[in-house]
Amino acid sequence: MTKQGNRRSSSRRSGAQTVFSEAKSQPVSKAKPSTKNLPSPHQSGDEVRIAIERLTYNGGRGVGRSLGLVVFVAGVVPGETVRVRIERVHKRYAEATLIAVESSSPQRRPPRCRHYADCGGCTWQHLDEVSQREQKMAIVAHALRSVVSFQSFRLHPILPSPLDWAYRSRVRVHQGANGELGFFKRNSHSIVKIDHCEVATTGVNAQLLRKQELAKGGMKWTPGQLWLHENPDLENGFTQINDLGNKVLQNQVKAWVHEGEFKPRQIMDLYGGDGNLSRPLLEAFSSAQSIVVEENQGCVNRGIVLAKLLGKQISFERGSVEEYLQKPSLGLVDLILVNPPRSGMGEEVVAALGRLAPQRLIYISCNPMTFARDAARLAKVSELNLTDVQPIDLFPQTEHVELVSLWKGPKQ
């Protein structure tokens, strides 16, 4: 796969895949005259009518324009005409609240949750699931516009979550001043009391009811929040919140490692948790070994137990990825898995990945924006080529999306 210089935008269909040499999967707005030094045409309290152009990763809000000013507003659908109230005016954009939908989209539906208008947990319940996935694909394509000027890759259609509701096996609830448990109100730290969450599993909701009863009896939690887990054994450390969706993620990683004649012998799993991605790979490649680098002690402890139970050749290094990659000799690595937090990888991590020069790298990201930034950096400091990006809808009813990307070295 060759790296490319700046080219005119082009895309072509290849089966069910989109091959990018520069993104063209959504209309690109024409350049508008600069308003950098002009006063804002609106102020707080103004009511305006806007047409919604698209949805964003920024809180799942819609984007419209009024007198040249970009306006963000929640609870809308692309193609709608809405009336909004300007709440906050910034230098280059404004934030607004929805007053009325004057021209409704056929993709709009009534939210299932009675708390939806107030709760800050879900952002897209008013949008049907097919349209949610379409919008996530558009968000991914928009984010990757900066990547396609120097990489040619396949952007695959989004894989759906096996469940659109009752999929969350882990939620965090907060305790209010009066003892009530719930989620933060949208754009606030006020508590919306919740007795049932539509996206949480039956087990999590049962725990929530029990905790609410304890809260009524005066129980307090420090520091005013607690995690509810489907499996109490997983309370310490990070786990994917969508158990069935996690199987989709694991299978995608396995499929890309299996591709061709590639047979990894040494696997480095960075930000690896309890070995969630390494364990399935070692089932397929029994002679391979994996080292998991993870900072959270709970994840490391759980991973060591699971590795022993399953008889897998996994070792764990507790500590930060940054510190681990500074070691003078890390040896040869065939395959690197990297699954950083939403903030992405630091520049020193990207540089180290370039020096390690694995035959393959699989980068999993829960933030299309930081992924695009890291992809640009990685392409500059390494000979790895981005060949495939697979979005997965691990978080239905929200704007969040998981990305799995495959990178290959020059000999691959």
N, C-alpha and C positions, 0 to 999 in steps of 0.2 A: 504494500500500500504506500503510495507516494504522498509526500507532503506537498502542498500546493501553495503558490503565491496568490495574491489577491486576484480573484476572477470575478467576472460578471455573474450575478446570481443565476443558479440553475439547479433543478432537481428532476429526478426521473423515478418512475415507479419500477421496482424490481420485485415481482411477485407481490407479497403483502408488505414490502419494505419500502422505505423512502431512502434513496441514496443522496446524500448531501455533498455538493462541492461548495455550495454556499446556500444558506437557508432561504427557502421560498415557500414554506408551508403555510404562511399567513401573509396577508397584505402588509406591505411596509408603507407607513405614512409618508407622504411627500414632505420634504423639508419645509419647515415653517419659518417665517421671519423671526429673528431673535427678539425676545422680549426681556433679555437679561437685565437691562438697566431701566426698564419702564415700570411704573407703579402698577400694583395688582389691579385688575379691573373689578375685583370684588372685595368685600369685607365680610367679617363674621356677621351672620344674621340674614344675609341676602338669600332670597329664594330664586332658584334658576331652574330652567328646563334643559336637560342634556340627553343626548343619545349615547347609549352604552356601546363602546367599541369592542372591548374584550375584558376578560378577567385576569387578575394578576396573582402572583405568588405572595404578594404583600398583604397578608390577611384575607386572601380570596376576594378582595374588593374589585368592583368594576371600575373601568376608566371611561370618563367622558370629558368633554371640553366645553367651556363657556367663555366666549370672547377671547379665545386663545389660551386660556388657563386650563391646565390639566386638573381634573376633579376626580377624587377617589371616593367611592361610596359602596357600602356593603348592602347585601340583600337584593342584588340586581342580576339580570341575565343579559348577555350580549344581544343586541338588536332591539332592546326595549328603549322606549322614551319615558323618562322619569322626571319628577319634580323633586328637587332636593334643597336642603337648607345648608348653606356654608357655615361650618363650625369653626374651622381653623384655617388661616391663610398663611402659607409659607412662601418662600422666595419664588419657587418655580411651580408650586402646585397648591391645591386646597383639599381639605378633607370635609366631607359633607355627610349628613344623615338623610335617609330616604323619607320623603313625605308621602308620595303617591306614585304608583305605576300608572302612567297614562296610556301606554301602549304595551300590552303584555306579550311576552314570548310564549309560543306553544311549548317550550321546554320548561316553563315554570310549573311547579306543583305545590300543593300545600305541604308544609313541613310536618313530619310525623311527630316530632317531640313538642310537647306543650310548653317547654322552657326555651324553645329555639330563639324567640325574639330577644331574650335577655342573656342567655348563657353564652359564654365565649368559647365553648368547646367545639362545636360544629359550625362551619361557615357556609356549607353548600346544600343543606337539606332542601332548600327551595328549588333545587335543580335536579332533574332526573339523572339516574346513574349513567346512562349512555352519554348524556351531555356533559356530565362531570368528567368523564374520561376524555371526551373530545377537548374540553378546555384544558385538561392537564397536558395533553399532547401539544396543544398550542403554547402553553407556558414553557414546556421543555424546548420546543423549537425556537421560541423567542429567546430563551436563555442561551441556546447554543449558536446563535448568530455570530458571536465573537470567535467561535471555534472553527467554523467552516471555512474561514479564509486561509487556513493552513493545514487542514486535515480533511480527508475524504472518508466518510464513514456511513454506515447504514443505521438509520433510526427506525427501529422496529415498532409496530403498533403496540399500544399499551396492553399489558396482561391484566385482566380484572382480578379483584379479590374474590376468593371462593364465596365469601359472605359480604353483603353490603351493610348488614345490620348485625348487632350482637356479636361482633368480631373482636372487640377489645378485651384482652385477658388481663389488662393492667390499667388502672386509672389512678390519678392523684386527686384527692379531694382536700379542701381547705375548711378550716373551722372558723366560723364567724364569732363576733364578740358575744353573741347570745348563745353560743354553743352549737349552732346549727352547722351541718356539714353540707358542702356543695362545691360548685365550681365558681371561678371568678366570673362576674358579670362582664359582658363585652366592653372592652376598653376601660376597665375599672378593676379595683381590688375589693369591691363589694361582693358579698357572697350570695349566689343564687342557690337556695336550698333545693337539693335534688333527692328524691326518693327512688327514682328509677332512671337509668341512662339507656337510651335506645341503641347506642353503639356498643355498650358493654355486654359481656357474656352473662348468662343466667347466674353463674357462680359469683361473679363480681357484684351483681345487683343484690344477691342474697346477703353478701357481706356488708354492702352499703346499708341495707335495712337494719342489720344487727348493730352496726356502728351508730346509726341514727338513734336507736333505742338507748344505747349507752350514753350518747351525748345528751339525751333528754334527762338522763339520770345524773348529769353533772360531770361526766368524764371529759377531761381535757387532754389534748395531744400537743406535744411539743415537737417542733416549733409551729404549731398551728396547722399542720398538714399531715396527711398519711397516705400511703400507697395501699391500694386494694388489689390483690392478685388472685387470679383463678387458682393458681398453684402456690400455696404459702411457702413452699420450699424455694421459690424463686424471688423472695422478697429482697434479697441483698444483691445489688448489681443490676446491670442493664440486661433486658431481654426484649426481643421484638414484641410489640403489643398485639400483633395479629398472628396467632399460631398457624392457622391454615395458610395465610399469606406468606408466612415464613417458609413453608414448604415450597411454595412457588419460587421464592428467592433462592433457596438451596438448590432446587432443580435447575434453575437457570445457570447458576454458577457451575454446577456439575457438567451441564451440557457444553458450556464453552471451554471447560478444561478438557473434556473428552474429545473435542473437535480435532479431526485429523489424527495423526499418529503421536500426538503429544502425550508423554507419560512423565509427570513430575516426580522427582525423587526427594527434593527438599522444598518445603513450603514455608513461607513466612507469612503469618497472619497478623497484621497490624491493626490495632484497636479491635482485637479479636474477641473480646468478651469471654465467654466460657468455651470458645471453640465451636461456636454455632455453625460456621462455614467449613472449618477444617474437618470435623468429624465425618460428615457425609462424603468428603473427598477421599478420606482414608479408607472408607468402605469400598471404594472403587479402585484405589491404588494401594494395595495392602503393603507394598514394599516402601512406600513413601513415608517420610517423617515430616512433622510440622512443629514449628515453634510459634506459640501464640504470645503476643506482646499486649498486655492489658494492665491498666493502672488501678482498676477497681479490685480490691482484695476479695470481695464477695464473689465476683465473677471468677477470679482465679481459683478460689477454693472449690467452687462448684465444678469448674472445668476439670480440675485434677481428679475429683471423685468420678465424674462421668467418664473420663478417659480410662481410668482404672477399671471401671465396670465394663466398659466396652472393649477393653484390651487394645486401645489405639495408641500409636506411637506419637503422642503429643506431649511436648514439654511447654511449660509456662514461664514467662519472664514478667514478673510484676514490676511495673514502672512505666514512665512515659515513653511514648514512641520516639520522641525527640532525643531523649537520653540514650535509649537503646541503639539508635542508628548512629550515634557518635562513637560507638565502640570501634577500635582500630581494625579488627578483623572479624567480619561477619560470615565469611565463607561464601561459597557459590550457592545461589538460590535459583531454582528453575521457575518457580511461581510465587508471586507476591499477591496476597489479598489485602486490600486496604478498605476499611469501613469507618471513616472518621466521623466525629459528631457533626452537627449541622453547620458549624463554623468552617468545616473543611480542614485542609492540611496547611501547615505553615510552610514557608518557603524552604526552610532547612530540611523538612521531610521530603518535599518534592525533589530537592537537589540530591538527597541521599538515594532516592529511588532511581534517579538517573545514573548515579555511580554504580549501583548494584547491578543494573542492566540485566534484569530477568528475561527469560524467554517470553514469558507472558505475565501480564499484570491484570488483575480484575479490581476495578475501583467501584465500590458501592457507595452511593451518596443519597442522602435524604434532602438535599437542597440543590436544585438545578443551577442556582446562581453561583454558589461557591464551587460547584463542580465545573462549571464553565471557566471560572477563574483558574482553578487548579489544572484543568486540561490545557489551557494556554501555557501555563508555566512548565508543565511536564513536557510538552512538545518542544519547548525551547532548550531544555537541559538534557534531553535524552534522545535515543534513537528509536524509542517506542512509537508505534503508530496506533492511533485510535481506529479500530475497525468497526465496532458495533456498540450501539447504545440501546438498552432495553428498559423502557419505563414499566414499572409495576405499581398497580393501584393498591398499596398496602393500607391506605387511610381513607376509605370511602366516607362521604359526607363532609370532607374537608378539601382544602386546596393542596394538601401535601401529597407528594409522589416520591417513590423510590426509583433510583436509577442504578442499573447495573451496566458497567462499560467494560469492554474487552480491548486490551492493548497488546500488541505483538511486537517482538523484537525483529530486527532486520533479517534474521535467519528463519523466521517463521512464515 
